[in-house]
Amino acid sequence: MKSIAIAVTLSLFAASPVFAEACKAMSADGKPLSGAAKTSAMTKCCNDNAKSADGKPLSGAAKDASIKKCMAG
């Protein structure tokens, strides 16, 4: 069980830079979003991209950590 947790954590850190680049809060006309619109767009993008290195959806603490890191970056 411990090895699974370590593997998930390592894959999370390996894949997070890829997902951080994918989430950008931009409007349809290319202008940056701000305020509640930016928060909503970033949350949706980070939730959609919370996947492990092998493409499987994350769950539990790994998903929460991924979303938190994505929102910060």
CYANA upper distance limits for C-alpha pairs under 8 A (distance plus 0.5 A):
  1 MET  CA      5 ALA  CA      6.97
  2 LYS  CA      6 ILE  CA      6.78
  3 SER  CA      7 ALA  CA      6.57
  4 ILE  CA      8 VAL  CA      6.65
  5 ALA  CA      9 THR  CA      6.64
  6 ILE  CA     10 LEU  CA      6.61
  7 ALA  CA     11 SER  CA      6.59
  8 VAL  CA     12 LEU  CA      6.54
  8 VAL  CA     52 SER  CA      7.75
  8 VAL  CA     62 ALA  CA      7.58
  9 THR  CA     13 PHE  CA      6.96
  9 THR  CA     62 ALA  CA      7.36
 10 LEU  CA     14 ALA  CA      6.68
 11 SER  CA     15 ALA  CA      6.51
 11 SER  CA     52 SER  CA      6.50
 11 SER  CA     53 ALA  CA      5.83
 12 LEU  CA     16 SER  CA      6.41
 12 LEU  CA     51 LYS  CA      8.47
 12 LEU  CA     52 SER  CA      6.46
 12 LEU  CA     53 ALA  CA      7.37
 12 LEU  CA     62 ALA  CA      7.73
 12 LEU  CA     66 SER  CA      7.23
 13 PHE  CA     17 PRO  CA      8.13
 14 ALA  CA     53 ALA  CA      7.59
 15 ALA  CA     19 PHE  CA      7.29
 15 ALA  CA     52 SER  CA      7.30
 15 ALA  CA     53 ALA  CA      5.92
 16 SER  CA     20 ALA  CA      6.54
 16 SER  CA     66 SER  CA      7.47
 16 SER  CA     69 LYS  CA      8.19
 16 SER  CA     70 CYS  CA      7.76
 17 PRO  CA     21 GLU  CA      6.97
 18 VAL  CA     22 ALA  CA      7.29
 19 PHE  CA     23 CYS  CA      7.21
 19 PHE  CA     46 CYS  CA      8.15
 19 PHE  CA     49 ASN  CA      6.79
 19 PHE  CA     50 ALA  CA      8.48
 19 PHE  CA     70 CYS  CA      7.70
 20 ALA  CA     70 CYS  CA      6.01
 20 ALA  CA     73 GLY  CA      6.76
 23 CYS  CA     42 MET  CA      6.92
 23 CYS  CA     45 CYS  CA      6.27
 23 CYS  CA     46 CYS  CA      7.37
 23 CYS  CA     70 CYS  CA      8.44
 24 LYS  CA     42 MET  CA      7.57
 25 ALA  CA     32 PRO  CA      6.44
 25 ALA  CA     33 LEU  CA      5.98
 25 ALA  CA     34 SER  CA      8.47
 25 ALA  CA     38 LYS  CA      6.01
 25 ALA  CA     41 ALA  CA      6.46
 25 ALA  CA     42 MET  CA      6.69
 26 MET  CA     30 GLY  CA      6.10
 26 MET  CA     31 LYS  CA      6.04
 26 MET  CA     32 PRO  CA      4.91
 26 MET  CA     33 LEU  CA      5.84
 26 MET  CA     38 LYS  CA      8.43
 27 SER  CA     31 LYS  CA      5.83
 27 SER  CA     32 PRO  CA      6.57
 27 SER  CA     33 LEU  CA      6.48
 33 LEU  CA     37 ALA  CA      6.68
 33 LEU  CA     38 LYS  CA      5.47
 34 SER  CA     38 LYS  CA      5.30
 34 SER  CA     39 THR  CA      8.17
 35 GLY  CA     39 THR  CA      6.93
 36 ALA  CA     40 SER  CA      6.54
 37 ALA  CA     41 ALA  CA      6.61
 38 LYS  CA     42 MET  CA      6.53
 39 THR  CA     43 THR  CA      6.51
 40 SER  CA     44 LYS  CA      6.70
 41 ALA  CA     45 CYS  CA      6.62
 42 MET  CA     46 CYS  CA      6.45
 42 MET  CA     71 MET  CA      6.97
 43 THR  CA     47 ASN  CA      6.53
 43 THR  CA     67 ILE  CA      8.12
 43 THR  CA     71 MET  CA      7.47
 44 LYS  CA     48 ASP  CA      6.62
 45 CYS  CA     49 ASN  CA      6.68
 46 CYS  CA     50 ALA  CA      6.62
 46 CYS  CA     66 SER  CA      8.29
 46 CYS  CA     67 ILE  CA      5.93
 46 CYS  CA     70 CYS  CA      6.41
 46 CYS  CA     71 MET  CA      7.42
 47 ASN  CA     67 ILE  CA      6.84
 50 ALA  CA     57 PRO  CA      6.64
 50 ALA  CA     58 LEU  CA      6.29
 50 ALA  CA     63 LYS  CA      6.46
 50 ALA  CA     66 SER  CA      6.63
 50 ALA  CA     67 ILE  CA      7.14
 51 LYS  CA     55 GLY  CA      5.93
 51 LYS  CA     56 LYS  CA      5.86
 51 LYS  CA     57 PRO  CA      4.78
 51 LYS  CA     58 LEU  CA      5.58
 51 LYS  CA     63 LYS  CA      8.29
 52 SER  CA     56 LYS  CA      5.89
 52 SER  CA     57 PRO  CA      6.72
 52 SER  CA     58 LEU  CA      6.50
 58 LEU  CA     62 ALA  CA      6.63
 58 LEU  CA     63 LYS  CA      5.44
 59 SER  CA     63 LYS  CA      5.35
 59 SER  CA     64 ASP  CA      8.18
 60 GLY  CA     64 ASP  CA      6.91
 61 ALA  CA     65 ALA  CA      6.58
 62 ALA  CA     66 SER  CA      6.63
 63 LYS  CA     67 ILE  CA      6.63
 64 ASP  CA     68 LYS  CA      6.59
 65 ALA  CA     69 LYS  CA      6.60
 66 SER  CA     70 CYS  CA      6.55
 67 ILE  CA     71 MET  CA      6.54
 68 LYS  CA     72 ALA  CA      6.75
 69 LYS  CA     73 GLY  CA      6.77
